[in-house]
Amino acid sequence: MLSVIPIQKSRMNNNAPRRLRRAEAVLLKRTSRLVLVSESCVDTHNLAAMLRTAELLGIQHVYVIAQDDDISSQHKSTVSSGAHSWIEVHEFSTTRECVAELRDKNYEIWATDLDAGAIAATPGTMPAIPSKLAVVMGRETDGISDEMRDLADRLIYLPMYGFTESFNLGVATGMILQRVIDADQSIIGAMPDNERNALRRHWYAQLGGLGWEEIYAEWLENPPPPLEDVRPTEESRSPRMKKNLAKRLNIKTKRDAT
């Protein structure tokens, strides 16, 4: 009789929807130890790209400072590929308010800047990653504010070797976050159990829709094993492009296949 229970659980977990097993795999890698801060971004596509990059790198929290109302309302654009649904965006009116919140949560603040005193974000020069870190990306036009420059614990920058004066903001965000993660792999999956459990409940609700608690209750109490690979299956992949472009390139989309 003792062997019946684990067999039942195993069968239940093996029958779990793929979406839940994928969610468990993503959840396993989620981190709240590293957060992203966007200070006064002026381009909605850049902000959306930053959200998408943060989500794909497993970052759960993004802090947005002094965002223009029009841009703030548009950051859920298709460029973010729905990333806003899976991460938490915290909005602040001023830099000082955001910094106070980060300090209250014990985050060390590293701001990206080309100032002469900034440290290159390279494997040989990157400082030791603190227990909790907030990385700040400034405005496209002129970078971080003077206030952020004064309040930050460190200034870091990406070395450049060409004639162009700066990286695109979305590109720079991905590069700097990846270098931080590469410098300390323990960032990946660094999240308290209580936060992870709350996040699981929230994600299951999104994935299940109306009546999700009845549908997913058994797996919420006994989460299924995570997928080994979160990449979409070959069958579920479809080009992300407008129908007229797909037709011109003679590419079948998922909609065409059905």
C-alpha positions as CSV (number, residue, x, y, z in Angstrom):
1,M,0.0,0.0,0.0
2,L,2.8,2.4,0.8
3,S,4.0,2.3,-2.9
4,V,0.6,3.4,-4.2
5,I,0.9,7.1,-3.2
6,P,4.2,7.9,-5.1
7,I,2.9,6.0,-8.1
8,Q,-0.2,8.1,-8.2
9,K,1.8,11.3,-7.8
10,S,4.1,10.2,-10.6
11,R,1.2,9.5,-12.9
12,M,-0.4,12.8,-12.0
13,N,2.8,14.7,-12.6
14,N,3.4,12.9,-15.9
15,N,-0.1,13.9,-17.0
16,A,0.4,17.6,-16.1
17,P,-0.2,20.0,-19.0
18,R,3.1,21.0,-20.8
19,R,2.4,24.6,-20.0
20,L,2.6,23.9,-16.3
21,R,5.8,21.9,-16.7
22,R,7.3,24.8,-18.7
23,A,6.2,27.3,-16.1
24,E,8.0,25.2,-13.4
25,A,11.1,25.2,-15.5
26,V,11.0,29.0,-15.9
27,L,10.2,29.4,-12.2
28,L,13.2,27.3,-11.3
29,K,15.5,29.9,-13.0
30,R,13.6,33.0,-11.8
31,T,15.6,35.5,-9.8
32,S,14.8,38.5,-7.6
33,R,18.5,38.9,-6.5
34,L,19.2,40.9,-9.7
35,V,16.7,43.6,-10.8
36,L,16.7,46.0,-13.7
37,V,16.0,49.8,-13.4
38,S,15.1,52.0,-16.3
39,E,15.5,55.7,-15.7
40,S,13.5,58.0,-18.0
41,C,13.4,55.9,-21.1
42,V,11.9,58.0,-24.0
43,D,11.2,55.3,-26.6
44,T,8.4,52.8,-26.1
45,H,10.1,50.2,-28.3
46,N,13.3,50.4,-26.2
47,L,11.3,50.0,-23.0
48,A,9.4,47.0,-24.4
49,A,12.7,45.5,-25.6
50,M,14.2,45.9,-22.1
51,L,11.2,44.2,-20.5
52,R,11.5,41.3,-23.0
53,T,15.2,41.0,-22.3
54,A,14.8,41.0,-18.6
55,E,12.1,38.4,-18.7
56,L,14.1,36.1,-20.9
57,L,17.1,36.4,-18.6
58,G,14.9,35.3,-15.7
59,I,14.7,38.7,-14.0
60,Q,11.4,39.1,-12.2
61,H,11.4,42.8,-11.2
62,V,11.9,45.9,-13.3
63,Y,11.8,49.3,-11.8
64,V,10.7,52.1,-14.1
65,I,11.5,55.8,-13.2
66,A,9.8,58.9,-14.5
67,Q,8.2,57.3,-17.5
68,D,6.2,59.5,-19.9
69,D,2.5,58.6,-19.6
70,D,2.1,57.9,-23.3
71,I,5.1,55.5,-23.3
72,S,4.1,53.9,-20.0
73,S,0.7,53.0,-21.5
74,Q,2.4,51.5,-24.6
75,H,5.1,49.4,-23.0
76,K,2.9,46.3,-23.4
77,S,3.5,46.5,-27.1
78,T,4.2,43.4,-29.3
79,V,7.9,44.1,-29.1
80,S,7.8,42.8,-25.5
81,S,6.2,39.6,-26.7
82,G,3.9,39.6,-23.6
83,A,6.9,39.8,-21.2
84,H,4.9,42.2,-19.0
85,S,2.5,39.4,-18.1
86,W,5.3,37.4,-16.4
87,I,7.4,40.0,-14.7
88,E,6.6,42.7,-12.1
89,V,7.0,46.4,-13.2
90,H,7.3,48.9,-10.4
91,E,6.8,52.5,-11.4
92,F,8.2,55.6,-9.7
93,S,7.7,59.3,-10.3
94,T,11.3,60.2,-9.2
95,T,14.7,58.7,-9.0
96,R,14.9,59.4,-5.3
97,E,11.7,57.4,-4.6
98,C,13.0,54.4,-6.6
99,V,16.4,54.5,-4.9
100,A,14.7,54.7,-1.5
101,E,12.7,51.6,-2.3
102,L,15.8,49.7,-3.5
103,R,17.7,50.7,-0.4
104,D,14.8,49.5,1.8
105,K,15.1,46.1,0.1
106,N,18.9,46.1,0.6
107,Y,19.9,46.3,-3.1
108,E,23.3,47.7,-4.1
109,I,22.9,50.0,-7.1
110,W,25.2,49.9,-10.1
111,A,24.4,52.5,-12.8
112,T,25.7,52.3,-16.3
113,D,27.6,55.4,-17.3
114,L,30.5,56.6,-19.5
115,D,31.9,58.7,-16.7
116,A,35.7,58.5,-16.3
117,G,35.3,56.8,-13.0
118,A,33.1,54.0,-14.3
119,I,34.4,50.4,-14.2
120,A,34.5,48.3,-17.4
121,A,32.0,45.4,-17.3
122,T,34.4,42.8,-18.5
123,P,35.4,39.4,-17.0
124,G,38.7,40.8,-15.8
125,T,37.4,44.0,-14.3
126,M,33.9,43.3,-13.1
127,P,33.6,43.8,-9.3
128,A,32.3,41.0,-7.1
129,I,28.5,40.8,-7.5
130,P,26.8,41.7,-4.2
131,S,24.0,39.6,-2.6
132,K,21.3,41.9,-4.1
133,L,22.0,44.1,-7.1
134,A,20.0,46.7,-9.1
135,V,21.4,47.6,-12.5
136,V,20.4,51.0,-13.8
137,M,20.0,51.9,-17.5
138,G,19.7,55.6,-18.3
139,R,17.9,57.6,-21.0
140,E,18.8,57.1,-24.6
141,T,19.7,60.7,-25.2
142,D,22.0,61.5,-22.2
143,G,22.2,58.4,-20.0
144,I,21.5,58.5,-16.2
145,S,20.6,61.6,-14.3
146,D,23.1,63.5,-12.2
147,E,21.1,62.5,-9.2
148,M,21.4,58.8,-10.0
149,R,25.1,59.2,-10.6
150,D,25.5,60.6,-7.1
151,L,23.3,58.0,-5.4
152,A,24.6,54.9,-7.2
153,D,27.2,52.7,-5.4
154,R,29.1,52.0,-8.5
155,L,29.3,53.2,-12.1
156,I,29.9,50.6,-14.8
157,Y,30.2,50.7,-18.6
158,L,30.4,48.5,-21.7
159,P,33.7,49.0,-23.6
160,M,33.2,50.0,-27.2
161,Y,35.7,49.6,-30.0
162,G,34.1,51.4,-33.0
163,F,33.3,54.9,-34.2
164,T,29.7,54.9,-33.0
165,E,29.3,56.7,-29.7
166,S,26.9,54.3,-27.9
167,F,25.0,51.0,-28.1
168,N,21.3,50.9,-28.7
169,L,19.6,51.0,-25.2
170,G,17.9,47.6,-25.7
171,V,21.1,46.0,-26.9
172,A,23.1,47.5,-24.0
173,T,20.6,46.3,-21.5
174,G,21.0,42.7,-22.7
175,M,24.7,42.9,-22.8
176,I,25.2,44.4,-19.3
177,L,22.7,42.0,-17.6
178,Q,24.3,39.0,-19.3
179,R,27.7,40.0,-18.2
180,V,26.5,40.4,-14.6
181,I,24.9,36.9,-14.7
182,D,28.0,35.4,-16.3
183,A,30.1,36.9,-13.5
184,D,28.0,35.1,-10.8
185,Q,25.9,32.2,-12.0
186,S,24.3,31.8,-8.6
187,I,22.1,34.7,-9.6
188,I,20.1,32.3,-11.7
189,G,17.2,31.0,-9.7
190,A,18.0,33.1,-6.6
191,M,14.5,33.7,-5.2
192,P,13.0,33.0,-1.7
193,D,10.6,30.1,-1.5
194,N,7.7,32.2,-0.4
195,E,8.0,34.5,-3.4
196,R,8.4,31.6,-5.7
197,N,5.3,29.9,-4.3
198,A,3.3,33.2,-4.7
199,L,4.6,33.5,-8.2
200,R,3.6,30.0,-9.1
201,R,0.0,30.6,-8.0
202,H,-0.1,33.8,-10.1
203,W,1.3,32.1,-13.2
204,Y,-1.0,29.1,-12.8
205,A,-4.0,31.5,-12.7
206,Q,-2.8,33.2,-15.9
207,L,-2.3,29.9,-17.6
208,G,-5.5,28.3,-16.5
209,G,-8.0,31.2,-17.0
210,L,-11.5,31.1,-15.6
211,G,-11.9,28.2,-13.1
212,W,-8.1,27.6,-13.0
213,E,-8.2,26.6,-9.3
214,E,-10.3,23.6,-10.0
215,I,-8.3,22.6,-13.1
216,Y,-4.8,23.1,-11.6
217,A,-5.4,22.5,-7.8
218,E,-3.8,19.1,-7.8
219,W,-0.6,20.5,-9.4
220,L,-0.5,23.6,-7.3
221,E,-0.3,21.5,-4.2
222,N,2.2,19.0,-5.9
223,P,4.0,20.9,-8.7
224,P,4.9,18.7,-11.7
225,P,8.5,18.2,-12.7
226,P,10.0,21.0,-14.8
227,L,10.7,20.5,-18.5
228,E,14.4,20.0,-19.3
229,D,14.1,22.5,-22.2
230,V,11.8,25.5,-22.2
231,R,12.2,26.2,-25.9
232,P,9.0,25.7,-27.9
233,T,8.4,22.5,-29.7
234,E,9.0,22.2,-33.4
235,E,5.2,21.9,-33.9
236,S,4.4,25.0,-32.0
237,R,6.9,27.3,-33.6
238,S,5.7,29.8,-36.1
239,P,7.3,32.9,-37.7
240,R,6.4,36.2,-35.9
241,M,5.5,38.4,-38.8
242,K,2.6,40.0,-40.5
243,K,0.5,37.9,-42.8
244,N,1.3,39.9,-45.9
245,L,5.1,39.6,-45.3
246,A,4.8,35.9,-44.7
247,K,2.9,35.6,-48.0
248,R,5.5,37.6,-49.9
249,L,8.3,35.4,-48.4
250,N,6.3,32.3,-49.0
251,I,6.5,31.3,-45.4
252,K,3.6,29.3,-43.7
253,T,2.6,30.6,-40.3
254,K,0.9,28.6,-37.6
255,R,-2.5,30.1,-38.7
256,D,-1.9,28.9,-42.3
257,A,-1.2,25.4,-41.1
258,T,-4.5,25.1,-39.3
